[in-house]
Amino acid sequence: MAEAPVLEDTERTTGRVALRKNIAAAMALSGAVRSTLGPKGLDKLLLDDEGRTLVTNDGVTVLETARVEHPVARMLIDASSAQDRAARDGTTSAVVIAAELLRNAWHLVLQGVHPSTIVRGYRIAEIEAMTHLESIAFEGNEDDLVTAVRSSLAGKASRGVQTRLADLAMEAARCVERTVDGNHEVDPTRVSKIIAVGRPATDSEIVEGLVLQKRRAHPEMIRLVENDTIALLDGALERRNMRGDVTFQATSPDVLEALRRREISRLLEDVEAVAAAGVKVLAVSGAIDDEAHRRLLDLEIQAFRRVPSNDLDLLALATGATVLHHVDALRAEACGTVLESRSHLIGDLHHWTVRGEGTAATLIARGSGDEIAEETSRCFDDALGVAAHLRKDRRLLVGGGASHVHLARHLRRVAEATPGREQLAIEAFADALEVIPRALAENAGLDPIDALLDVTAAQAEADDGGARIGLHLDKREPTDLGEAGVLEPLSVIKPTVSGATEAACAVLRIDDVLWARLEAQIPDDIQAQLDAMGGQDD
């Protein structure tokens, strides 16, 4: 039977050819970020169409910024982004392991092993890996947790900045830590950030409460309010406009003046309603009219205008207030409580600091320039995500590739007891995990094969199984990395391995790629110019 007409304008690739091209795309993507892995990893310089530059060591930032169109490469980027959302670390490792799983699978396919068999073997290895990782994990103390957060920043900043941001991340996580319905919760979204340029990154600080880059609606308003009431309005304090399309004729200037006085009167009634509710701090997302400024000043109400809606939501979490859409809905029960509401200067900019009974914190990210301050903020995001996980799950693993080597050794023993061709896939899975220590060694200028063999031999000779022994990149020899302070959260490594396995299996199950042929089209703006030129010729 002839091929269906619906595929006439489609380029089709099937079988091994499709798999080979998909794996090649995955390997190319892995090669783009592999050199950023570890404390000795190198940075990437990213440029956009407008000439703006970004220097970063963060793998997911590189991948999400790059223009990648290949669908399989996009799948790996999505896996990296999911890892970033879940754990804020391990994004590069997820891509590198997934690509290595695919490369090892290709060697098995060439030997005659069906992709479905490889997928089954990989699933067996994944389940066994999750169980074994939990068996070698240990409970960390407070110092260990800070060390693990610092390890997550390896290669992303100087040692001084790593130490400072790790301490700040743990402090911020403690600030937003709370118990809800018996469940322990640490919500990183309760931590806001502001950029302050002009001082070293090590001068960054955490402020308990929210710090917003806002100034008072009137410069003579009270600067400090303590232990009082706050109201949040997702609207404006300004003269009310007529609803609908209304047209009227004024017979004399007195009519217009009466209308203006009535508008002002209605506005002042809204202000009086705010005061009647006992409010001493007011934040609105819209404008505040001049007449309202003066009355709020007389009533000793501290007011802030044009506060973004997302900041209003953070203020609601911090103070317990309800965000209202109109003053008419203002009641005492909708108000919140501020322990402190202070207007002050940070550098040359006005800021508003709010501390409430809820949980909230703010990072003041500093740097000698805009790019450095922005990178400080991005590094803090990663550290905070790891710290938040550690406040809920304190189990740790030894990093530096030690756990990956130990897991690979364990899976090879599992493979020996597994019948069928799945045994080959489990061995390929174990080989893929060893790409992490090999990449770490390679980025440190060491021979990756020799380094891996040395670590494997040292673990095999250890009496306790050697789960803590890995390659010390400074000493350039196998060392107990637990004593060296190279620790990683179990909650980071587990999703890294499972996410990489999921992405690799999804690619292996693809045996048919259909590319729709698109006719060349002229962009609309170019076509408009051509049409205009044609009209001029006529």
C-alpha positions as CSV (number, residue, x, y, z in Angstrom):
1,M,0.0,0.0,0.0
2,A,1.3,3.4,-0.9
3,E,2.3,5.8,1.9
4,A,-0.6,7.9,3.1
5,P,-0.9,11.3,1.3
6,V,-0.8,13.1,4.6
7,L,3.0,12.3,4.8
8,E,3.8,13.6,1.3
9,D,5.2,16.9,2.6
10,T,7.0,15.3,5.6
11,E,10.6,14.2,5.8
12,R,10.7,10.9,7.7
13,T,13.6,9.3,9.5
14,T,13.2,5.8,11.0
15,G,15.0,3.0,12.8
16,R,18.6,3.2,13.7
17,V,19.1,6.4,11.6
18,A,16.6,8.2,13.7
19,L,18.1,6.9,17.0
20,R,21.6,7.8,15.9
21,K,20.6,11.4,15.0
22,N,18.7,11.8,18.3
23,I,21.7,10.6,20.3
24,A,24.0,12.8,18.3
25,A,21.9,15.8,19.3
26,A,22.0,14.8,23.0
27,M,25.8,14.4,22.9
28,A,26.2,17.8,21.3
29,L,24.0,19.4,24.1
30,S,26.0,17.6,26.8
31,G,29.3,18.8,25.3
32,A,28.1,22.4,25.5
33,V,27.8,22.2,29.3
34,R,30.1,19.4,30.4
35,S,33.0,21.8,30.9
36,T,31.1,23.7,33.5
37,L,30.8,20.8,35.9
38,G,32.5,20.9,39.3
39,P,34.6,23.3,41.2
40,K,37.2,23.5,38.4
41,G,34.6,24.0,35.7
42,L,34.8,26.8,33.2
43,D,32.4,29.7,32.6
44,K,30.4,30.4,29.5
45,L,30.0,33.8,27.9
46,L,26.5,34.3,26.5
47,L,25.6,37.0,24.0
48,D,22.1,38.0,22.8
49,D,21.0,39.8,19.6
50,E,21.2,43.2,21.3
51,G,24.8,42.7,22.4
52,R,24.1,42.0,26.0
53,T,26.5,39.6,27.7
54,L,26.1,37.1,30.5
55,V,29.0,35.2,32.1
56,T,27.7,32.2,34.1
57,N,28.8,28.7,35.2
58,D,25.2,27.5,35.7
59,G,24.3,24.7,33.2
60,V,20.6,25.3,33.1
61,T,21.1,29.0,32.5
62,V,23.3,28.2,29.5
63,L,20.8,25.6,28.1
64,E,17.7,27.8,28.6
65,T,19.5,30.8,27.0
66,A,20.7,29.0,23.9
67,R,18.5,28.7,20.9
68,V,18.0,25.0,20.5
69,E,15.4,23.7,18.0
70,H,16.1,19.9,17.9
71,P,13.2,18.2,19.7
72,V,15.5,15.7,21.5
73,A,17.8,18.4,22.7
74,R,14.7,20.3,23.9
75,M,13.7,17.1,25.9
76,L,17.0,17.1,27.7
77,I,16.8,20.9,28.4
78,D,13.3,20.3,29.8
79,A,14.8,17.5,32.1
80,S,17.5,20.0,33.2
81,S,14.9,22.6,33.9
82,A,12.7,20.2,35.9
83,Q,15.8,19.3,38.0
84,D,16.4,23.0,38.5
85,R,12.8,23.5,39.7
86,A,13.0,20.4,42.0
87,A,16.4,20.8,43.6
88,R,18.1,24.0,42.2
89,D,21.2,21.9,41.7
90,G,22.4,19.0,39.6
91,T,21.2,20.4,36.3
92,T,24.4,19.9,34.4
93,S,24.8,16.4,35.9
94,A,21.3,15.4,34.7
95,V,22.1,16.3,31.1
96,V,25.6,14.8,31.1
97,I,24.3,11.5,32.6
98,A,21.3,11.3,30.2
99,A,23.6,11.8,27.2
100,E,26.0,9.1,28.4
101,L,23.1,6.7,29.0
102,L,22.1,7.3,25.3
103,R,25.7,6.9,24.0
104,N,26.1,3.5,25.9
105,A,22.7,2.4,24.6
106,W,23.8,3.1,21.1
107,H,26.7,0.7,21.5
108,L,24.3,-2.0,22.7
109,V,22.0,-1.3,19.7
110,L,24.9,-1.9,17.4
111,Q,25.4,-5.2,19.1
112,G,21.8,-6.3,18.4
113,V,20.1,-5.4,21.7
114,H,16.7,-4.0,21.1
115,P,15.9,-0.5,22.6
116,S,13.0,-1.8,24.6
117,T,15.3,-4.3,26.3
118,I,17.7,-1.5,27.1
119,V,14.8,0.6,28.6
120,R,13.8,-2.4,30.8
121,G,17.4,-2.7,32.0
122,Y,17.7,1.0,32.7
123,R,14.4,0.9,34.7
124,I,15.8,-2.0,36.8
125,A,19.0,-0.1,37.4
126,E,17.1,3.1,38.3
127,I,15.1,1.3,41.0
128,E,18.1,-0.4,42.4
129,A,20.0,3.0,42.4
130,M,17.3,4.8,44.3
131,T,17.4,2.1,47.0
132,H,21.2,2.0,47.3
133,L,21.6,5.7,47.5
134,E,19.3,5.8,50.5
135,S,21.3,3.0,52.1
136,I,24.5,5.0,52.0
137,A,23.1,8.3,52.9
138,F,23.6,9.7,56.4
139,E,22.0,12.4,58.6
140,G,23.9,15.7,58.6
141,N,24.3,18.1,61.5
142,E,24.0,21.9,61.1
143,D,27.6,22.2,60.0
144,D,27.2,19.5,57.5
145,L,24.1,21.2,56.0
146,V,26.1,24.5,55.5
147,T,28.9,22.5,53.9
148,A,26.5,20.8,51.5
149,V,25.0,24.2,50.5
150,R,28.5,25.5,49.9
151,S,29.4,22.5,47.8
152,S,26.4,23.3,45.6
153,L,28.1,26.6,44.7
154,A,31.4,24.9,43.8
155,G,32.8,26.6,40.7
156,K,30.2,29.4,40.6
157,A,32.0,32.0,42.7
158,S,35.1,32.6,44.8
159,R,35.5,30.6,48.0
160,G,34.7,33.7,50.1
161,V,31.4,34.4,48.2
162,Q,30.5,30.7,48.3
163,T,30.9,30.7,52.1
164,R,28.9,33.9,52.5
165,L,26.0,32.9,50.2
166,A,25.8,29.4,51.9
167,D,25.5,31.1,55.3
168,L,22.9,33.5,54.0
169,A,20.9,30.8,52.3
170,M,20.7,28.8,55.5
171,E,19.7,31.9,57.4
172,A,17.0,32.7,54.8
173,A,15.7,29.2,54.9
174,R,15.4,29.4,58.7
175,C,13.5,32.7,58.4
176,V,10.8,31.3,56.1
177,E,10.6,27.9,57.9
178,R,7.2,27.1,59.3
179,T,4.8,24.3,60.2
180,V,1.5,24.1,58.4
181,D,-1.1,21.5,59.4
182,G,1.6,19.5,61.1
183,N,3.8,19.5,57.9
184,H,7.2,21.1,57.9
185,E,7.4,23.7,55.1
186,V,10.2,25.9,53.7
187,D,9.0,28.1,50.9
188,P,11.8,29.8,48.9
189,T,9.3,32.1,47.2
190,R,8.9,33.9,50.5
191,V,12.5,35.2,50.0
192,S,12.6,38.3,47.9
193,K,15.8,39.9,46.4
194,I,17.0,43.3,45.6
195,I,20.2,44.3,43.7
196,A,22.6,46.8,45.2
197,V,25.6,47.7,43.1
198,G,28.8,49.3,44.5
199,R,30.1,46.9,47.2
200,P,31.7,43.5,47.1
201,A,29.5,40.4,46.8
202,T,30.7,39.2,50.2
203,D,28.8,42.2,51.7
204,S,25.5,40.7,50.6
205,E,23.1,40.3,53.5
206,I,19.8,38.8,54.6
207,V,17.1,41.1,56.2
208,E,14.3,39.4,58.1
209,G,11.2,40.7,56.5
210,L,10.6,42.2,53.1
211,V,12.7,45.0,51.6
212,L,11.1,46.7,48.6
213,Q,12.6,49.4,46.5
214,K,9.8,51.9,47.3
215,R,9.6,55.4,48.7
216,R,6.8,56.9,50.7
217,A,4.0,58.5,48.8
218,H,4.8,61.8,50.5
219,P,8.3,62.7,51.7
220,E,7.0,64.1,55.0
221,M,5.1,61.0,55.9
222,I,6.2,59.1,59.1
223,R,9.3,57.0,58.5
224,L,8.8,54.3,61.1
225,V,5.7,52.5,62.2
226,E,5.9,49.7,64.8
227,N,3.3,47.2,66.0
228,D,0.4,48.5,64.0
229,T,-2.0,47.7,61.3
230,I,-1.4,47.4,57.5
231,A,-3.9,47.3,54.6
232,L,-3.1,46.1,51.0
233,L,-5.1,47.5,48.1
234,D,-4.8,46.1,44.6
235,G,-6.1,49.3,43.1
236,A,-5.7,53.0,43.5
237,L,-6.6,55.9,45.7
238,E,-7.7,58.4,43.1
239,R,-10.8,60.1,41.8
240,R,-13.3,57.7,40.5
241,N,-14.0,57.7,36.8
242,M,-17.5,57.4,35.4
243,R,-18.4,53.9,34.3
244,G,-19.4,53.5,30.7
245,D,-19.3,55.9,27.8
246,V,-21.0,59.0,29.4
247,T,-21.3,62.4,27.7
248,F,-22.7,65.5,29.5
249,Q,-22.9,69.2,28.9
250,A,-22.0,71.7,31.5
251,T,-24.1,74.9,31.5
252,S,-21.7,76.9,33.7
253,P,-18.2,76.7,35.3
254,D,-19.9,76.2,38.6
255,V,-21.2,72.8,37.5
256,L,-17.7,71.6,36.6
257,E,-16.4,73.0,40.0
258,A,-19.2,71.2,41.8
259,L,-18.3,68.0,40.0
260,R,-14.6,68.3,40.9
261,R,-15.4,69.0,44.6
262,R,-17.7,65.9,44.6
263,E,-14.9,63.8,43.1
264,I,-12.5,65.0,45.8
265,S,-15.1,64.5,48.5
266,R,-15.5,60.8,47.4
267,L,-11.7,60.4,47.4
268,L,-11.4,61.8,50.9
269,E,-14.2,59.5,52.0
270,D,-12.1,56.6,50.9
271,V,-9.1,57.9,52.9
272,E,-11.3,58.3,55.9
273,A,-12.5,54.7,55.5
274,V,-8.9,53.6,55.6
275,A,-8.3,55.6,58.8
276,A,-11.6,54.3,60.4
277,A,-10.3,50.7,60.0
278,G,-7.3,51.6,62.1
279,V,-4.8,51.4,59.3
280,K,-1.4,53.0,59.8
281,V,0.4,51.5,56.8
282,L,-1.1,51.4,53.4
283,A,0.2,49.8,50.2
284,V,-1.6,50.2,46.9
285,S,-0.8,48.9,43.4
286,G,-2.0,52.0,41.6
287,A,-1.6,55.7,42.0
288,I,-2.5,58.0,44.9
289,D,-3.9,61.5,44.1
290,D,-2.3,64.6,45.6
291,E,-5.4,65.3,47.7
292,A,-5.2,61.9,49.2
293,H,-1.5,62.4,49.9
294,R,-2.2,65.4,52.1
295,R,-5.0,63.8,54.0
296,L,-3.0,60.6,54.6
297,L,-0.2,62.8,55.9
298,D,-2.6,64.6,58.3
299,L,-3.9,61.2,59.5
300,E,-0.3,60.0,60.1
301,I,-0.7,57.1,57.7
302,Q,2.4,55.8,56.0
303,A,1.5,55.1,52.4
304,F,3.3,53.5,49.4
305,R,2.0,53.6,45.8
306,R,2.6,51.5,42.7
307,V,3.6,48.4,44.6
308,P,3.6,45.4,42.1
309,S,0.9,42.8,42.6
310,N,3.5,40.1,43.3
311,D,5.0,42.2,46.1
312,L,1.5,42.7,47.5
313,D,1.2,38.9,47.7
314,L,4.5,38.7,49.6
315,L,3.3,41.4,51.9
316,A,0.1,39.5,52.6
317,L,2.1,36.4,53.5
318,A,4.4,38.4,55.8
319,T,1.7,40.4,57.6
320,G,-1.4,38.3,57.4
321,A,-3.3,40.9,55.5
322,T,-5.8,40.2,52.7
323,V,-5.2,41.9,49.3
324,L,-8.4,43.9,48.5
325,H,-9.5,45.3,45.2
326,H,-11.4,48.3,46.6
327,V,-11.6,50.4,49.7
328,D,-15.2,49.6,50.1
329,A,-14.3,46.1,51.1
330,L,-11.9,47.2,53.9
331,R,-12.7,45.7,57.3
332,A,-10.6,45.2,60.4
333,E,-10.4,41.5,59.8
334,A,-8.9,42.1,56.3
335,C,-5.9,44.1,57.8
336,G,-2.6,42.7,58.8
337,T,0.0,43.5,61.5
338,V,3.4,45.0,61.0
339,L,6.0,44.6,63.7
340,E,8.1,47.3,61.8
341,S,7.5,49.3,58.7
342,R,10.5,51.5,58.0
343,S,11.4,53.8,55.1
344,H,15.2,54.2,54.7
345,L,18.0,54.5,52.2
346,I,20.2,51.7,50.9
347,G,23.0,53.3,49.0
348,D,21.3,56.2,47.1
349,L,17.9,54.5,46.7
350,H,14.8,54.6,48.9
351,H,13.7,51.3,50.3
352,W,10.8,50.1,52.4
353,T,11.4,47.3,55.0
354,V,8.4,45.4,56.4
355,R,8.6,42.9,59.2
356,G,5.4,41.1,60.1
357,E,4.2,38.1,62.1
358,G,4.5,35.9,59.0
359,T,7.6,34.4,57.6
360,A,9.6,36.4,55.0
361,A,13.2,37.4,54.2
362,T,15.0,39.5,51.7
363,L,18.5,39.1,50.1
364,I,20.3,42.3,49.4
365,A,22.6,41.0,46.6
366,R,25.7,43.1,46.2
367,G,28.4,43.3,43.6
368,S,30.9,45.7,42.2
369,G,29.0,45.8,38.9
370,D,25.5,44.9,37.6
371,E,26.7,41.6,36.1
372,I,28.4,40.5,39.3
373,A,25.4,41.4,41.4
374,E,23.1,39.5,39.1
375,E,25.3,36.5,39.2
376,T,25.4,36.7,43.0
377,S,21.6,36.7,43.0
378,R,21.5,33.6,40.7
379,C,24.0,31.8,42.9
380,F,21.9,32.6,45.9
381,D,18.8,31.1,44.2
382,D,20.7,27.8,43.8
383,A,22.0,27.9,47.4
384,L,18.5,28.7,48.8
385,G,16.9,25.9,46.9
386,V,19.4,23.4,48.3
387,A,19.1,24.9,51.8
388,A,15.3,24.6,51.7
389,H,15.5,20.9,50.8
390,L,18.0,20.3,53.6
391,R,15.7,21.9,56.2
392,K,13.1,19.3,55.3
393,D,15.4,16.3,54.5
394,R,18.8,16.3,56.2
395,R,20.2,13.2,54.6
396,L,23.5,13.7,52.7
397,L,25.8,11.9,50.4
398,V,29.5,12.4,49.7
399,G,29.9,14.4,46.5
400,G,32.8,14.7,44.1
401,G,31.7,11.7,42.2
402,A,32.3,9.3,45.1
403,S,28.7,8.3,45.4
404,H,28.4,7.8,41.6
405,V,31.5,5.5,41.6
406,H,30.2,3.5,44.5
407,L,26.7,3.2,42.9
408,A,28.3,2.0,39.6
409,R,30.2,-0.7,41.5
410,H,27.0,-1.8,43.2
411,L,25.1,-1.9,39.9
412,R,27.7,-4.1,38.3
413,R,27.2,-6.7,41.1
414,V,23.4,-6.4,40.5
415,A,24.0,-7.0,36.8
416,E,25.9,-10.2,37.5
417,A,22.7,-11.6,39.1
418,T,20.3,-10.4,36.5
419,P,19.4,-12.9,33.7
420,G,18.9,-11.9,30.1
421,R,20.1,-9.1,28.0
422,E,18.9,-6.5,30.6
423,Q,22.2,-7.4,32.3
424,L,24.0,-5.5,29.5
425,A,21.8,-2.5,30.0
426,I,22.4,-2.4,33.8
427,E,26.2,-2.5,33.1
428,A,25.8,0.3,30.6
429,F,23.8,2.3,33.2
430,A,26.7,1.8,35.7
431,D,29.2,3.0,33.1
432,A,27.2,6.1,32.5
433,L,27.2,7.1,36.1
434,E,31.0,7.2,36.0
435,V,30.9,10.1,33.5
436,I,30.6,12.4,36.5
437,P,33.9,11.6,38.1
438,R,35.5,11.5,34.7
439,A,34.2,14.9,33.8
440,L,35.3,16.4,37.2
441,A,38.8,15.0,36.6
442,E,38.9,16.2,33.0
443,N,37.8,19.8,34.0
444,A,40.6,19.8,36.7
445,G,43.2,18.9,34.1
446,L,43.6,15.3,35.1
447,D,43.5,12.1,33.1
448,P,39.9,11.0,33.5
449,I,40.5,7.3,33.0
450,D,43.4,7.1,35.5
451,A,41.5,9.2,38.0
452,L,38.5,6.9,37.7
453,L,40.6,3.7,38.1
454,D,42.4,5.1,41.2
455,V,39.1,6.0,42.9
456,T,37.6,2.6,42.0
457,A,40.6,0.8,43.4
458,A,40.6,2.9,46.6
459,Q,36.9,2.2,47.2
460,A,37.4,-1.5,46.6
461,E,40.3,-1.7,49.2
462,A,38.3,0.2,51.9
463,D,36.9,-1.8,54.7
464,D,33.6,0.1,54.9
465,G,32.9,-0.2,51.2
466,G,34.5,3.1,50.2
467,A,31.3,5.2,49.7
468,R,33.1,8.3,51.0
469,I,36.2,8.0,48.9
470,G,36.4,10.2,45.8
471,L,38.9,12.2,43.8
472,H,40.2,15.3,45.7
473,L,40.7,17.8,42.9
474,D,43.3,19.8,44.8
475,K,45.3,16.9,46.2
476,R,44.8,15.0,42.9
477,E,44.4,11.7,44.7
478,P,41.6,9.6,46.1
479,T,40.5,11.0,49.5
480,D,37.7,10.7,52.1
481,L,35.7,13.6,50.7
482,G,33.3,13.5,53.6
483,E,36.2,14.7,55.8
484,A,37.2,17.2,53.1
485,G,33.7,18.8,53.3
486,V,32.4,17.7,49.8
487,L,28.8,16.8,50.6
488,E,25.6,16.8,48.5
489,P,22.0,16.4,49.5
490,L,20.3,13.1,48.8
491,S,17.4,15.1,47.6
492,V,19.6,16.5,44.8
493,I,21.3,13.3,43.6
494,K,18.2,11.1,43.5
495,P,16.2,13.3,41.1
496,T,19.4,13.8,39.0
497,V,19.7,10.1,38.4
498,S,16.0,9.5,37.9
499,G,15.5,12.5,35.7
500,A,18.4,11.5,33.5
501,T,17.0,8.0,33.2
502,E,13.5,9.3,32.3
503,A,14.9,11.5,29.6
504,A,17.1,8.7,28.1
505,C,14.3,6.1,28.1
506,A,12.0,8.6,26.4
507,V,14.6,9.1,23.6
508,L,15.2,5.4,23.2
509,R,11.5,4.7,22.6
510,I,11.5,7.0,19.6
511,D,12.1,5.1,16.3
512,D,10.3,7.4,13.9
513,V,11.0,11.2,13.4
514,L,8.7,13.2,11.1
515,W,9.8,16.6,10.0
516,A,7.2,18.7,8.2
517,R,8.6,20.5,5.1
518,L,7.8,24.2,5.4
519,E,7.7,26.4,2.3
520,A,10.0,29.3,2.4
521,Q,8.0,32.4,3.6
522,I,8.8,36.1,3.6
523,P,8.5,37.7,7.0
524,D,5.5,40.1,7.2
525,D,7.6,43.2,7.8
526,I,9.8,42.5,4.8
527,Q,6.8,41.7,2.7
528,A,5.3,45.1,3.7
529,Q,8.4,46.9,2.6
530,L,8.5,45.1,-0.7
531,D,4.8,46.0,-1.3
532,A,5.6,49.6,-0.5
533,M,8.5,49.6,-2.9
534,G,6.3,48.1,-5.6
535,G,3.7,50.8,-5.1
536,Q,6.4,53.5,-5.5
537,D,7.6,52.0,-8.8
538,D,4.0,52.3,-10.2
